[in-house]
Amino acid sequence: MEKKRYDQSRKLDNVCYDIRGPVMDEAMRMEQRGAKILKLNIGNPAPFGFSAPDEVILDLIYNLRSCEGYSDSLGLFSARKAIMQYCQLKKIPNVGINDILTGNGVSELITLTMQGLLDTGDEILVPAPDYPLWTAAITLSGGTAVHYICDEQSGWYPDVNDIRSKVTDRTKGIVVINPNNPTGALYPRSVLEDIVQVAREHDLILFADEIYDRLVMEGEDEHVALASLAPDLLTLCFNGLSKSHRVAGFRSGWVCLAGDKSRAQGYIDGINLLAKMRLCSNVPAQSIIQTSLGGYQSVDEYLRPGGRIYEQREYIWKALTDIPGITAVKPRAAFYIFPKVDVKKFSIHSDEQMALDLLKQKKILVTAGTGFHWTEPDHFRIVYLPDLVQLQDATARMADFFSKYRQK
């Protein structure tokens, strides 16, 4: 009798996560053969010498014994109280202690909130380029991600007319990633107000991915919380400590339900049910939220002139745009840049192949732009967390690569 064959679920047919995809798989194989790869593909601060604040680590150690058991499924009271107060500082309206859910990073909460909302065929508007987990979570939840364009010629701001044109009777919400991953864009109040107006006209939920709101470069506009502009709408605000406090491995995130919740009790009940099913999020990681959000924010030191992230931003933008055939919008927040490649000059028809060739020839790992649901093979994302010496080495290798590159 022939034995059964087990394949992956068909739910995964349209799901991709190329940040850790085929090109990274090849990088791992190369490492196993002894190659030293410079990884510019993942926003993980720790490997590049960005350590968590001492006060945060001391709090974690001090609280470990009291964190051995489960917490409330929503999270520790102290953590949620600190998040509620942070919402008040950001002018995020109508967030009480029970409107906050802690999670094992924002990634878990994106999936959970999509599962609690979507039925087969429901649509969510998602930016292109996007952080691909949003599209994956929507798809796995039975929904359809409909991508609206962010306009490179306008500083990567969302094209509000494109958003409006893609609303249908199946649309349930709009995702806004601000500051943006992968472009590093910071959206002005006027653009956010226009997006809120579209949501208001069509009675949509807003999903505000704002994990980089504390990583805005000094001298740029202040980050405006989307929910602060929409007190009459339901906004789910996602945030966490992974990037601002350099504790990506701790998996400390949260989502706040803000604004008008009067017609969303069924959805809220669904979120709470899913939260109970996973018992609770990492309790030691919750225990550092209060300290992290209160008092001095050490990340500010990196974001001003002379600070490491600021200076690396200045360097990477100039070095990339000095390479013939490469252009880039200067990022204003986070630690990503999304350069454009002249596909005609280099005869490029596959950005994944370009990323693979760069890896094999120069041992530099980047993520192809199509991995962020960008439609053309003409972009790639760089994480500029390595120090200046490493970035100088990387851009020199890239300049040499592109000086000779022609795709077959």
Stockholm file with secondary structure:
# STOCKHOLM 1.0

chainA/1-408         MEKKRYDQSRKLDNVCYDIRGPVMDEAMRMEQRGAKILKLNIGNPAPFGFSAPDEVILDLIYNLRSCEGYSDSLGLFSARKAIMQYCQLKKIPNVGINDILTGNGVSELITLTMQGLLDTGDEILVPAPDYPLWTAAITLSGGTAVHYICDEQSGWYPDVNDIRSKVTDRTKGIVVINPNNPTGALYPRSVLEDIVQVAREHDLILFADEIYDRLVMEGEDEHVALASLAPDLLTLCFNGLSKSHRVAGFRSGWVCLAGDKSRAQGYIDGINLLAKMRLCSNVPAQSIIQTSLGGYQSVDEYLRPGGRIYEQREYIWKALTDIPGITAVKPRAAFYIFPKVDVKKFSIHSDEQMALDLLKQKKILVTAGTGFHWTEPDHFRIVYLPDLVQLQDATARMADFFSKYRQK
#=GR chainA/1-408 SS CCCCCCCCCGGGTTCCCGGGSHHHHHHHHHHHTTCCCEECSSCCSGGGTCCCCHHHHHHHHHHGGGGSSCCCTTCCHHHHHHHHHHHHHTTCCSCCGGGEEEEEHHHHHHHHHHHTTCCTTCEEEEEESCCHHHHHHHHHTTCEEEEEEEEGGGTTEECHHHHHHTCCTTEEEEEEESSCTTTCCCCCHHHHHHHHHHHHHHTCEEEEECTTTTCBCTTSCCCCCGGGGCTTSEEEEEEESTTTTTCGGGCEEEEEEEECCTTCHHHHHHHHHHHHHTCCSCHHHHTTHHHHHSSCCGGGGGSSTTSHHHHHHHHHHHHHHTSTTEECCCCCBTTEECCEECHHHHTCSCHHHHHHHHHHHHCEECEEGGGGTCSSSCBEEEECCSCHHHHHHHHHHHHHHHHHCCCC
#=GC SS_cons         CCCCCCCCCGGGTTCCCGGGSHHHHHHHHHHHTTCCCEECSSCCSGGGTCCCCHHHHHHHHHHGGGGSSCCCTTCCHHHHHHHHHHHHHTTCCSCCGGGEEEEEHHHHHHHHHHHTTCCTTCEEEEEESCCHHHHHHHHHTTCEEEEEEEEGGGTTEECHHHHHHTCCTTEEEEEEESSCTTTCCCCCHHHHHHHHHHHHHHTCEEEEECTTTTCBCTTSCCCCCGGGGCTTSEEEEEEESTTTTTCGGGCEEEEEEEECCTTCHHHHHHHHHHHHHTCCSCHHHHTTHHHHHSSCCGGGGGSSTTSHHHHHHHHHHHHHHTSTTEECCCCCBTTEECCEECHHHHTCSCHHHHHHHHHHHHCEECEEGGGGTCSSSCBEEEECCSCHHHHHHHHHHHHHHHHHCCCC
//
